[in-house]
Amino acid sequence: MDSYRQARTRSLIQIRGLVQKSGILKALRIEAGDDLQSPEGREKAAQLLGFLTDALKNTTLCEEEIQRWEQRGVKHLRLPSEE
């Protein structure tokens, strides 16, 4: 596996962990092992994608908002704030 693919895989695994930690997967009843590409899983995939696209559409992407998200994320990750 080349370094790009390894880095991409690592990022995808980390993103999945963050999405799970956020509670979105639990709210949408998406379980580890669910195949979101199967006919049965496509409904859950559509719900998740709909949620994410609505969240992005209804958000003002500005530096202040991004900083607020970072502050909230630090609290949820229980990381020391870097000042």
Secondary structure, 3 states (H helix, E strand, C coil): CCHHHHHHHHHHHHHHHHHHHHCHHHHCCCCCCCCCCCCCCHHHHHHHHHHHHHHHHCCCCCHHHHHHHHHHHHHHHCCCCCC
